[in-house]
Amino acid sequence: MNRDHVLALFDERVRRGAWPDGPGVRVERDGAVLRQVGGEHDWNGVLWSALDTAGADAAIAAQVRWFTALGREFEWKAYTHDSPADLGRRLRSAGFTAGPDEALMVARIADLPTDPALPDGVRLEPVTDPAGVELMVAAHDQAFGSPSPGLRERLLDHLRQGSEEIAMVLALAGDQPVSAARMELNPGTGFAGLWGGGTVPAWRGRGVYRALVAHRARRAAELGYEYLYVDASDQSRPILQRLGFVQLSTTTPYVYRP
């Protein structure tokens, strides 16, 4: 994989060409900034920016004013290759709080395993109703050790709207959720994003996460996608590297709370 080429494609197609990630959400451009705006339980924030040293602070202040006027907490999703080089410092100076760094990992689907190998007693089920969403949220909260504000409502919104741009799956041991994951599709870009996939502590180290990646890779291939991307934590990054993913950049969530 040509890393520079694929990163440029990712920036152009996924970030600059971003689609709203849910019903009732809009993506809009404000100068050299692309932002997503939605309701209180939606993800609100900056998806992409191309700032220069002279105008960066003013552009940051403009987004703070915009989201504060809406009464919205928002995230500036910054990458290490974004300009200016000191964007993170400028965001912190403007009152943002930095979250944990994550690795932007990308793989060609043709290079990935697409046959899920599940441990004994575990099966995969698609999520197609509110009961399945409740199990997804329960698995997420156990796996990551804390609730994700707004996740339940965002997933339910997709179900209500019959969205074809998200695919959700559960890993179940009997009737107990042990992991849950989703894939967000970006039509026309060639890239599909993997989200979730955290496994409850008692089932870690048994291949559930790898199986969920393979399951989604197969589905993405069936739909004609070429690449998968993941914002990977330190826990998932080594697994993804062994599967064939390559780190292209690092992303940091900078959160501003009015």
KOLFI-579822 format. One record per residue: y, x, z of N, C-alpha, C, O, CB in turn; residue in one letter. Coordinates in steps of 0.2 Angstrom, whole numbers, padded with zeros to 4 digits, always signed. Each point is the difference from the previous one (the first is absolute). Glycine has a CB too. Layout:
! KOLFI-579822
YXZYXZYXZYXZYXZA/...
***
This chain:
! KOLFI-579822
-0006+0004+0000+0006-0004+0000+0006+0004+0000+0001+0005+0004-0007-0014+0002M/+0011+0008-0010+0006+0003+0000+0005-0003+0005+0002-0006-0001-0003+0009-0012N/+0002+0000+0018+0003-0003+0006+0007-0002-0002+0002-0005+0002-0009+0012+0006R/+0011-0002-0011+0007-0002-0001+0000-0006-0005+0005-0004+0001-0002+0016+0001D/-0007-0012-0007+0000-0006-0005-0001-0006+0004+0003-0005-0001-0007+0012-0008H/-0002-0008+0013-0002-0006+0003+0006-0002+0006+0001-0006+0000-0013+0009-0002V/+0015+0002+0005+0005-0002+0005+0006-0003-0004+0003-0005+0003-0007+0014+0005L/+0006-0006-0014+0005-0003-0004-0002-0007-0002+0005-0004+0000-0001+0015-0004A/-0010-0012+0002-0002-0007-0002+0001-0005+0006+0002-0005+0000-0010+0010-0008L/+0005-0002+0014+0001-0004+0006+0007-0002+0002+0001-0006+0001-0011+0011+0003F/+0014+0000-0004+0007-0002+0001+0003-0005-0005+0004-0005+0002-0002+0016+0003D/-0003-0010-0011+0003-0004-0005-0003-0007+0000+0003-0005-0001-0001+0015-0006E/-0009-0011+0007-0003-0006+0000-0001-0004+0006+0001-0006+0000-0007+0011-0009R/+0004-0002+0015-0001-0003+0006+0007-0001+0004+0001-0005+0003-0013+0009-0003V/+0016+0001+0000+0006+0000+0004+0006-0003-0003+0002-0005+0002-0007+0015+0004R/+0007-0007-0012+0005-0002-0004-0001-0007-0003+0004-0004-0001+0000+0016-0001R/-0010-0013+0000-0002-0007-0003-0004-0004+0005-0004-0004-0002+0003+0010-0009G/+0003-0006+0017-0004-0004+0005+0001-0007-0001+0005-0003-0002-0003+0012+0010A/-0008-0013-0006+0000-0007+0000+0001-0002+0007-0002+0003+0005-0006-0003-0015W/+0010-0006+0011+0000-0003+0007-0007+0000+0003-0004-0002-0004+0015-0005+0001P/-0012+0008+0009-0007+0001+0003-0002-0007+0003-0005+0000+0003+0007+0012-0002D/+0002-0017-0002-0002-0007+0003+0004-0005-0003+0005+0001-0003-0009+0005+0013G/+0001-0013-0009+0004-0005-0002+0007-0001+0004+0000+0002+0006-0011-0008-0008P/+0016+0004-0001+0007-0001+0003+0003+0007+0001+0005+0000+0004-0009-0010+0001G/+0002+0015-0008+0003+0007+0001+0003+0002-0007-0003-0002-0005-0006+0005+0014V/+0015+0000-0008+0003+0003-0006+0001+0007+0000+0001+0003+0005+0004-0014-0006R/-0005+0014-0005+0002+0008+0000+0006+0000-0004+0001-0003-0006-0013+0007+0006V/+0017+0000+0002+0006+0000-0003+0003+0007+0000-0002+0004+0005+0004-0016-0002E/+0002+0014-0008+0003+0007+0000+0007-0001+0002+0004-0004-0001-0011+0007-0008R/+0009+0002+0013+0007+0001+0003+0002+0007-0002-0001+0005+0004+0000-0014+0005D/+0004+0010-0015+0002+0007-0002-0007+0004+0000-0004-0001-0004+0015+0000+0009G/-0011+0007-0002-0006+0005+0000-0005-0002+0005-0004+0004+0002+0012+0005-0006A/-0008-0015+0006-0005-0002+0005-0004-0007-0002+0004-0004-0003+0004+0009+0012V/-0014-0005-0008-0004-0006-0002-0003-0002+0007-0003+0003+0004+0000+0001-0016L/+0004-0011+0014-0002-0002+0006-0004-0007-0001+0001-0003-0005+0009+0009+0011R/-0014-0007-0001-0003-0007+0001+0003-0004+0005+0001+0003+0006-0012+0002-0010Q/+0012-0011+0003+0003-0005+0005-0004-0006+0001-0002-0003-0005+0013+0008+0002V/-0013-0007+0009-0004-0006+0001+0002-0003+0007+0005+0002+0003-0014+0003-0011G/+0004-0009+0010+0001-0003+0007-0002+0005+0005-0001+0006-0001-0001-0017-0004G/+0003+0008+0011-0001+0004+0006-0007+0003+0001-0001+0006+0002+0009-0013+0004E/-0013+0004-0009-0007+0002+0001-0002+0005-0007-0006+0002+0000+0003-0012+0008H/+0007+0010-0013-0001+0004-0005+0002+0007+0001+0004+0002+0005-0002-0012-0013D/-0004+0015+0003+0002+0007+0001+0007+0000-0004+0001-0002-0006-0013+0007+0006W/+0017-0003+0004+0007+0001-0003+0001+0007+0000-0001+0004+0005+0005-0015+0000N/-0001+0014-0010+0002+0007+0000+0001+0003-0007+0001-0004-0005-0008+0005+0015G/+0008+0005-0010+0002+0004-0006-0006+0003-0003-0004+0004+0004+0015-0001+0001V/-0013-0004-0011-0006+0002-0003+0001+0007-0004-0004+0004+0000+0001-0016-0001L/+0009+0013-0002+0002+0005-0004+0007+0002+0001+0004-0005+0000-0014+0002-0008W/+0012+0009+0007+0007+0002+0000+0000+0006-0004-0004+0005+0000+0007-0010+0011S/+0003+0006-0015+0002+0007-0003+0007+0001+0002+0005-0001-0004-0013-0001-0006A/+0009+0005+0016+0006+0002+0002+0002+0007-0001-0004+0004+0000+0003-0013+0009L/+0008+0010-0009+0002+0007+0000+0003+0002+0006+0002-0005+0005+0000+0004-0017D/+0000+0007+0013+0003+0002+0007+0006-0003+0001+0002-0002+0006-0007+0013-0007T/+0009-0012-0004+0007-0003+0001+0000-0007+0002+0004-0002+0004+0000+0010-0012A/-0009-0012+0005+0000-0007+0002-0005-0003+0004+0000-0006+0002+0004+0005-0013G/-0008+0006+0014-0006-0003+0004+0002-0003+0006-0003-0006+0001-0004+0015-0005A/+0011-0007+0008+0002-0003+0006+0003-0007-0001-0001-0004+0004+0003+0016+0001D/+0002-0012-0010+0004-0007-0001-0006-0005-0003+0001-0006+0002+0010+0012-0005A/-0016-0004-0001-0005-0004-0002-0004-0003+0006-0002-0005+0000+0002+0011-0011A/-0002-0001+0016-0003-0002+0006+0003-0005+0004-0002-0005+0002-0003+0017-0002I/+0012-0011+0001+0004-0004+0004+0000-0007-0003+0001-0005+0003+0006+0015+0001A/-0007-0010-0011+0001-0007-0004-0007-0004+0002+0001-0006+0001+0007+0011-0010A/-0013-0002+0009-0007-0003+0001+0000-0003+0007-0002-0005+0002-0004+0012-0010Q/+0009-0002+0013+0000-0003+0007+0004-0006+0001-0002-0005+0003+0001+0017+0000V/+0007-0012-0007+0004-0006+0001-0003-0006-0003+0000-0005+0003+0010+0013-0004R/-0013-0007-0005-0004-0005-0003-0005-0004+0004+0000-0006+0001+0002+0012-0012W/-0007-0002+0013-0005-0003+0004+0002-0002+0007-0002-0005+0003-0006+0012-0009F/+0013-0004+0009+0003-0002+0006+0003-0007+0000-0001-0004+0004+0003+0016-0001T/+0002-0013-0009+0003-0007-0001-0006-0005-0001+0002-0006+0002+0008+0012-0007A/-0016-0004+0003-0005-0005+0000-0004-0001+0006-0004-0004+0001+0003+0007-0013L/+0003+0002+0017-0004+0000+0006-0007+0002+0000-0004-0002+0003+0011-0007+0000G/-0008+0014-0008-0007+0002-0002-0001+0007+0003+0004+0005-0002-0004-0012-0008R/-0005+0009+0013-0003+0006+0001-0002+0003-0007-0003-0004-0004+0000+0002+0016E/+0004+0008-0014-0003+0002-0006-0002+0007+0000+0002+0004+0005+0006-0012-0011F/-0012+0010+0001-0003+0007-0001+0003+0003-0006+0000-0003-0005-0010-0001+0011E/+0012+0010-0005+0001+0005-0006-0006+0004-0001-0001+0005+0004+0014-0005-0002W/-0017-0001-0007-0006+0003-0002+0002+0007-0004+0000-0001-0006-0007-0010+0006K/+0007+0016+0004+0002+0006-0003-0006+0005-0002-0005+0000+0004+0016-0001+0002A/-0010+0005-0011-0005+0005-0002+0003+0007+0000+0006+0001-0001-0012-0010-0006Y/+0002+0014+0008+0002+0006+0001+0003+0003-0007+0004+0005+0000-0013-0003+0009T/+0007-0005-0014+0003+0002-0007+0007-0004-0002+0002+0001-0005-0014+0003+0002H/+0014-0008+0008+0006-0004-0002+0006+0004+0001+0000+0005+0004-0006-0015+0000D/+0011+0008-0007+0007+0004+0001+0005-0004+0004-0001-0007+0000-0001+0013-0011S/+0006-0003+0014+0001+0007+0001-0006+0003+0005-0003-0004+0003+0016+0003-0005P/-0013+0007+0002-0006+0003+0004+0000-0001+0007-0005+0000+0004+0005+0009-0012A/+0006-0011+0011+0001-0001+0007+0001-0008+0001+0003-0002+0005+0002+0014-0003D/-0008-0016-0006+0000-0007+0001-0002-0002+0007+0003-0005+0003-0005+0003-0016L/-0003+0004+0015-0003-0002+0007+0005+0002+0005+0001-0004+0005-0012+0006-0009G/+0014+0004+0004+0005+0001+0005+0006-0005+0000+0002-0002+0005-0005+0014-0006R/+0005-0013-0005+0006-0005-0001-0002-0007+0003+0004-0003+0003+0000+0009-0013R/-0010-0008+0008-0002-0007+0003-0001+0000+0008+0003-0005+0003-0009+0004-0014L/+0004+0007+0014+0000+0000+0007+0007+0000+0003+0001-0003+0005-0012+0009-0006R/+0015-0003-0003+0007+0000+0003+0004-0006-0001+0004-0002+0004-0004+0013-0008S/-0003-0016-0001+0003-0006+0000-0003-0005+0004+0001-0006+0000+0001+0008-0012A/-0007+0000+0017-0003-0005+0004-0007-0002-0001-0002-0004+0004+0014+0000-0002G/-0015+0007-0007-0007-0002-0001-0005+0004+0004+0002+0005+0002+0002-0007-0014F/-0009-0001+0013-0006+0003+0004-0005+0002-0004-0003-0005-0004+0006-0001+0014T/-0006+0012-0010-0005+0002-0005-0007-0002+0003-0001+0001+0006+0008+0009-0010A/-0011-0013+0000-0007-0001+0002-0005+0006-0002+0003+0005-0002-0001-0017+0001G/-0008+0011+0002-0005+0006-0001+0000+0001-0008+0000-0005-0004-0007+0002+0014P/+0007+0009-0012-0001+0002-0007-0007-0002-0002-0005+0000+0003+0013+0010-0002D/-0008-0012-0008-0006-0002-0003-0001+0004-0007+0006+0001-0003-0006-0012+0009E/-0006+0013-0008-0001+0003-0006+0000-0005-0006-0004-0004+0001-0002+0014+0005A/+0010-0009-0011-0001-0004-0006-0006+0003-0004+0000+0006-0003+0012-0009+0002L/-0018+0000+0001-0006+0002-0003-0001-0004-0006+0000-0007+0000-0005+0010+0011M/+0003+0000-0017-0001-0004-0006-0007+0003-0003-0001+0006+0000+0014-0008-0002V/-0017-0002-0001-0006+0002-0004-0001-0004-0006+0003-0006-0001-0008+0009+0012A/+0003+0000-0016-0003-0004-0006-0006-0004+0002-0005+0003+0002+0010+0006-0010R/-0005-0015+0006-0005-0005+0002-0007+0003-0003-0005-0001+0003+0013-0009-0002I/-0007+0013-0007-0006+0002-0004-0004+0006+0004-0006+0001-0001+0012-0005-0010A/-0002+0007+0016-0003+0006+0003-0003-0002+0007-0002+0004+0004+0010+0003-0010D/-0007-0014+0008-0002-0002+0006-0007-0004+0000-0002-0002-0005+0014+0001+0008L/-0016+0002+0003-0006-0004+0001+0002-0008+0000+0005-0002+0003-0011+0012+0003P/+0003-0014-0009+0001-0007+0000-0006-0004+0002+0000-0007-0001+0008+0009-0008T/-0012+0001+0012-0006-0004+0003+0000+0000+0008-0002+0006+0002-0005-0003-0013D/+0009-0008+0014+0001+0000+0007-0007+0001+0004-0005-0003-0002+0015-0004+0001P/-0010+0012+0005-0006+0002+0004+0001-0002+0007+0004+0004+0004-0007+0006-0012A/+0001-0016+0010+0001-0003+0007-0005+0002+0005-0006+0001-0002+0012-0010-0004L/-0004+0010+0012-0005+0001+0005-0004-0006+0001+0002-0006-0001+0005+0014+0007P/-0013-0007-0003-0004-0006+0001+0003-0005+0005+0003+0001+0005-0013+0006-0006D/+0010-0014-0001+0002-0005+0004+0007-0002-0002+0003-0004+0003-0010+0008+0006G/+0010+0000-0014+0007-0002-0002+0001-0002-0007-0004+0002-0004+0008+0007+0012V/+0000-0014-0009+0000-0003-0007+0008-0001-0001+0004+0000+0004-0015-0006-0003R/+0013+0005-0008+0006-0001-0002+0001-0007-0002-0004-0003-0004+0005+0015+0001L/+0005-0015+0005+0001-0007-0002+0008+0000-0002+0004+0002+0003-0013-0007+0005E/+0010+0001-0014+0007-0001-0002+0003-0004+0005-0003-0005+0003+0000+0007-0015P/+0010-0001+0013+0004-0005+0004+0003-0005-0005+0004+0002-0004-0002+0007+0013V/-0003-0015-0008+0002-0006-0004+0003-0005+0004+0002-0005-0003-0010+0008-0006T/+0008-0003+0015+0003-0006+0004+0003+0003+0007-0001+0006+0001-0008-0014-0006D/+0012+0003+0008+0004+0002+0006-0005+0003+0006+0002+0005+0003+0007-0014-0006P/-0015+0007+0003-0005+0002+0005-0001+0008-0001-0001+0004+0004-0004-0016-0003A/+0004+0013-0008-0001+0007-0002+0006+0005+0002+0000+0005+0002-0007-0009-0011G/+0013+0001+0008+0006+0004+0002+0000+0001+0008+0002+0006+0002+0005-0011-0012V/-0009+0000+0014+0000+0001+0007-0005+0006+0002+0002+0004+0004+0001-0016-0002E/-0008+0012-0006-0005+0006+0001+0003+0006-0002-0001+0006+0003-0009-0013-0004L/+0014+0007-0004+0003+0007-0003+0005+0002+0005+0000+0006+0002-0002-0010-0013M/+0006+0000+0014+0005+0002+0005-0003+0002+0006+0002+0005+0003+0006-0013-0007V/-0014+0005+0006-0003+0002+0006-0003+0007-0001+0000+0005+0005-0003-0017-0002A/+0000+0014-0009-0003+0006-0001+0006+0005+0000-0001+0006+0002-0009-0011-0009A/+0015+0004+0004+0006+0004-0001+0003+0002+0007+0001+0006+0002+0002-0011-0013H/-0002+0000+0016+0002+0001+0006-0004+0005+0004+0002+0004+0004+0004-0015-0004D/-0013+0010+0000-0005+0004+0003+0000+0007-0002+0000+0005+0003-0007-0015-0001Q/+0008+0011-0009-0001+0006-0003+0006+0004+0001-0001+0006+0001-0006-0011-0010A/+0013+0003+0009+0006+0003+0001+0003+0000+0007+0005+0004+0001-0003-0006-0013F/-0005-0002+0016+0002+0000+0007+0006-0003+0002+0003+0000+0005-0008+0010-0005G/+0008-0014-0005+0007-0003+0001+0000-0006-0006-0002+0001-0005+0008+0009+0011S/-0002-0015-0004+0001-0005-0005+0005+0002-0006+0004+0004+0002-0006-0013+0007P/+0001+0006-0014+0005+0002-0006+0004-0007-0001-0002-0005-0003-0006+0013-0003S/+0014-0007+0008+0004-0006+0000+0001-0003-0007+0002+0004-0005+0004+0000+0015P/-0007-0010-0011+0001-0003-0007-0006+0000-0004+0000-0003-0005+0011+0006+0006G/-0016+0001+0000-0006+0001-0004-0004-0007-0001-0001-0002-0006+0000+0014+0010L/+0000-0016+0001-0004-0006-0001+0004-0005-0005-0003-0003-0005-0001+0004+0017R/+0011-0001-0011+0004-0005-0004+0000+0003-0007+0000-0004-0005+0007+0000+0015E/-0006+0010-0011+0000+0003-0007-0007-0002-0004+0000-0002-0006+0008+0011+0010R/-0013-0008+0000-0007-0001-0004-0001-0007-0001-0002-0002-0005-0002+0012+0011L/+0006-0015-0001+0000-0007-0001+0004-0002-0006-0002-0005-0004-0001+0003+0016L/+0009+0005-0013+0004-0002-0005-0003+0001-0007+0000-0004-0005+0010+0007+0012D/-0014+0003-0007-0003+0002-0007-0005-0006-0001-0001-0002-0006+0003+0015+0008H/-0006-0015+0003-0005-0005-0001+0003-0007-0002-0002-0003-0005-0005+0009+0014L/+0013-0008-0006+0003-0006-0002+0002+0000-0007+0000-0005-0003+0004+0004+0015R/-0001+0007-0014+0002+0000-0007-0005+0002-0005+0001+0000-0006+0010+0003+0011Q/-0017-0002-0003-0006+0001-0005+0002+0007-0003-0002+0001-0006+0000-0013+0004G/+0005+0017+0005+0002+0006-0003-0006+0004-0003-0005+0000+0003+0014+0000+0005S/-0008+0002-0014-0006+0004-0003+0002+0008+0000-0003+0004-0003+0000-0014-0004E/+0008+0011+0011+0002+0007+0001-0002+0004+0006+0003+0005+0002+0007-0008-0009E/-0014+0000+0011-0003+0002+0006-0007-0002+0000-0002-0005-0001+0013+0005+0007I/-0016+0005-0004-0007-0001+0002-0001+0002+0007+0001+0006+0001-0004-0005-0014A/+0000-0006+0017-0002+0002+0007-0007+0000+0001-0004-0005-0003+0015+0000+0006M/-0014+0009+0001-0007+0000+0002-0001+0002+0007+0004+0004+0003-0006+0000-0015V/-0003-0007+0015-0002+0002+0006-0007+0003+0000-0004-0001-0004+0010-0009+0008L/-0007+0015+0001-0007+0002+0002-0002-0003+0006+0004+0001+0006-0001+0010-0011A/-0009-0014+0005-0002-0004+0006-0007+0002+0002-0004+0002-0004+0011-0012+0000L/-0008+0011+0011-0006+0001+0003-0002-0006+0003+0003-0002+0006-0001+0014-0004A/-0006-0016-0005-0002-0007+0003+0007-0004-0002+0002-0001-0005-0010+0005+0014G/+0010-0007-0003+0007-0004-0001+0006+0004+0002+0005-0003+0001-0012-0008+0000D/+0006+0017+0001+0005+0004+0003+0003+0005-0005-0003+0004-0004-0003-0004+0015Q/+0013+0000-0012+0003+0004-0005+0001+0007+0003+0002+0001+0006+0004-0010-0010P/-0009+0014+0000+0001+0007+0002+0005+0004-0004+0002+0005+0002-0014-0006+0001V/+0014-0002-0009+0005+0003-0004+0003-0005-0005-0003-0005-0001-0002+0017+0003S/+0011-0011-0004+0003-0004-0005+0005+0004-0004+0003+0005+0002-0004-0015+0006A/+0001+0008-0015+0004+0004-0004+0003-0005-0006-0003-0005-0001-0004+0016+0004A/+0012-0009-0006+0003-0003-0005+0002+0005-0006+0001+0005+0001+0003-0015+0007R/-0003+0007-0014+0002+0004-0006+0006-0004-0003-0001-0006-0001-0011+0011-0001M/+0017-0002+0001+0006-0003-0003+0001+0003-0007+0000+0006-0001+0006-0007+0012E/-0006-0004-0016+0000+0001-0007+0007+0000-0002+0004-0004+0001-0016-0001-0002L/+0013+0010-0004+0007+0001-0003-0001-0001-0007-0001+0005-0004+0005+0003+0013N/-0004-0014-0012-0001-0001-0007+0004+0004-0005+0006+0001+0001-0009-0013+0002P/+0000+0015-0008+0003+0004-0005+0002+0007+0002+0002+0004-0004+0002-0015+0001G/-0006+0013+0009+0001+0007+0003-0005+0004-0001+0001+0006+0000+0007-0011+0008T/-0015+0003-0008-0005+0004+0001-0002+0002+0007-0005+0004+0001+0007+0000-0013G/+0002-0006+0017-0001+0003+0007-0002-0007+0004+0004-0005+0000+0004+0015-0002F/-0013-0009+0006-0001-0005+0005+0000+0004+0007-0003+0005+0001-0004-0012-0009A/+0010+0003+0013+0001+0003+0007-0005-0002+0005-0002-0006+0000+0014+0007-0003G/-0015+0003+0007-0005-0001+0005+0004+0000+0007+0003+0004+0001-0013+0001-0008L/+0008-0011+0010+0004-0001+0007-0005-0002+0005-0006-0003-0002+0017+0000-0004W/-0010+0005+0012-0005-0002+0006-0006+0004-0001+0001+0006-0001+0003-0017+0001G/-0010+0009+0002-0006+0004+0000-0001+0003+0006-0006+0004+0001+0008-0002-0012G/+0002-0003+0016-0002+0003+0007-0006-0004+0003-0001-0006-0001+0013+0009+0003G/-0016+0001+0001-0007-0002+0003+0001+0000+0007+0002+0004+0003-0008+0000-0013T/+0003-0009+0013+0000-0001+0008-0004+0006+0003-0005+0003-0004+0006-0016+0003V/+0001+0015+0007-0003+0007+0002-0008+0000+0000-0002+0005-0001+0012-0004+0008P/-0013-0006-0005-0007+0000+0001-0004+0001-0007-0006+0002+0000+0007-0009+0010A/+0003+0006-0016-0004+0001-0006+0003+0006-0004-0002+0001-0006+0000-0013+0006W/+0006+0016+0003+0003+0006-0004-0006+0005-0001-0004+0001+0004+0016-0003+0001R/-0011+0006-0011-0004+0005-0001-0007-0002-0003-0004+0004-0001+0009+0002+0010G/-0005-0012-0012-0006-0003-0003+0001-0002-0007-0005-0003-0003+0001-0001+0014R/+0009+0006-0014+0001-0001-0007+0003-0007-0002+0001-0001-0006-0010+0008+0005G/+0012-0011+0006+0003-0006-0002+0006+0001-0004+0001-0003-0005-0005-0002+0015V/+0009+0010-0008+0006+0001-0004-0002+0002-0007+0003-0002-0004+0003+0005+0015Y/-0010+0002-0012-0002+0002-0006-0003-0006-0005+0002+0000-0006-0005+0011+0011R/-0001-0015-0002-0002-0006-0003+0005-0005-0003+0000-0002-0005-0010+0003+0012A/+0015-0002-0002+0006-0004-0002+0004+0003-0006+0002-0003-0004-0002-0001+0016L/+0001+0011-0012+0003+0003-0005-0004-0001-0007+0003-0002-0005+0002+0011+0013V/-0011-0008-0008-0005-0001-0006+0001-0007-0002+0000-0001-0006-0008+0010+0010A/+0007-0014+0000+0001-0007-0002+0006-0001-0003+0000-0004-0006-0007+0001+0015H/+0013+0005-0007+0006-0001-0003+0001+0004-0007+0003-0003-0004+0002+0000+0016R/-0008+0009-0012+0000+0004-0006-0003-0004-0006+0002+0000-0005-0001+0011+0012A/-0007-0014-0005-0004-0003-0005+0004-0006-0003+0000-0002-0006-0011+0006+0012R/+0014-0008-0001+0004-0006-0002+0006+0002-0004+0001-0003-0005-0005-0003+0015R/+0007+0012-0008+0006+0002-0004-0002+0002-0007+0004-0001-0005+0002+0005+0015A/-0012-0001-0011-0002+0002-0006-0002-0006-0005+0002+0000-0006-0007+0011+0011A/+0002-0016-0002-0001-0006-0003+0006-0003-0003+0000-0003-0005-0010+0001+0012E/+0016+0003-0003+0006-0003-0003+0004+0004-0004+0006-0001-0002-0006-0005+0013L/-0002+0012-0013+0003+0005-0004+0005+0005+0002+0004+0002-0003-0006-0011-0004G/+0002+0010+0014+0004+0004+0003-0002+0008-0001-0006+0001+0000+0009-0010+0008Y/+0001+0013-0008-0002+0007-0001+0000+0004+0007-0004+0005+0001+0009-0005-0013E/+0000-0001+0016+0001+0004+0006+0000-0005+0006+0002-0006+0000+0005+0015-0006Y/-0009-0006+0012+0001-0003+0007+0004+0005+0004+0000+0006-0001-0011-0012+0000L/+0015+0003+0005+0005+0004+0004-0001-0003+0007-0001-0006+0001+0009+0009-0010Y/-0007+0002+0014+0000-0002+0007+0005+0004+0004+0001+0006-0001-0014-0008+0000V/+0016-0001+0006+0004+0003+0005-0004+0002+0006-0002-0004+0004+0013-0002-0008D/-0014+0012+0004-0005+0002+0004+0002+0003+0007+0004+0004+0000-0011-0002-0010A/+0004-0005+0015+0001+0003+0007-0004+0007+0000-0004+0001-0004+0006-0013+0009S/-0001+0015+0001-0004+0007+0001-0007-0002+0000-0005+0004-0001+0014+0001+0007D/-0011-0011-0003-0007-0002+0000-0004-0001-0006-0005+0002-0002+0008-0007+0013Q/+0001+0002-0016-0003-0002-0006+0001+0005-0006-0004+0000-0004+0006-0012+0007S/+0003+0017-0002+0001+0005-0005-0006+0004-0002-0002+0001-0006+0014-0001+0010R/-0016+0003+0001-0006+0004-0001-0005-0004-0004-0004+0003-0004+0006+0004+0014P/-0003-0013-0008-0005-0004-0003+0002-0001-0008-0005+0000-0004+0002-0006+0015I/+0009+0004-0012+0002-0001-0007+0000+0006-0004-0002+0000-0006+0009-0009+0010L/-0006+0015-0001+0000+0006-0004-0008+0001-0002-0001+0003-0005+0011+0002+0012Q/-0014-0006-0002-0007+0001-0002-0002-0005-0006-0005+0002-0004+0002+0002+0016R/+0006-0010-0012-0002-0005-0005+0003+0002-0007-0002-0002-0005+0001-0007+0014L/+0006+0013-0009+0003+0002-0006+0008-0001-0001+0003+0001-0005-0014-0003+0000G/+0014+0000+0011+0007-0001-0001+0004+0006+0001-0003+0005+0003+0001-0016+0002F/+0008+0011-0008+0004+0006+0001+0007-0002+0003+0003-0005-0002-0009+0010-0008V/+0008+0000+0014+0007-0002+0003+0005+0002-0004+0000+0006-0003-0004-0004+0014Q/+0009-0006-0013+0005+0001-0005+0007+0001+0004+0005+0003-0002-0011-0009-0007L/+0007+0003+0015+0006+0000+0004-0001-0002+0007-0006-0001+0002+0013-0001-0013S/-0002+0002+0015-0001-0003+0007+0006-0005+0000+0006+0001-0002-0011+0010+0007T/+0003-0017-0002+0005-0005+0001+0001-0001+0008-0005+0000+0004+0002-0006-0015T/+0009+0004+0013+0002-0001+0006+0004-0007+0001+0004-0001-0004-0004+0014+0006T/-0002-0017+0002+0003-0007+0001+0006+0002+0005-0001+0001+0006-0009-0008-0008P/+0016+0005+0000+0006+0001+0004+0002-0008+0001+0002-0003-0004+0002+0015+0000Y/-0004-0014+0011+0002-0007+0001+0007+0000+0004+0001+0004+0004-0014-0006-0003V/+0016-0003-0004+0007-0002+0003-0001-0007+0003-0002-0005-0003+0009+0012-0005Y/-0005-0007+0015+0000-0007+0003+0007-0001+0002+0003+0003+0004-0015-0001+0001R/+0015-0008-0008+0007-0002+0002+0001-0001+0007+0005-0001+0002-0004-0004-0013P/
***
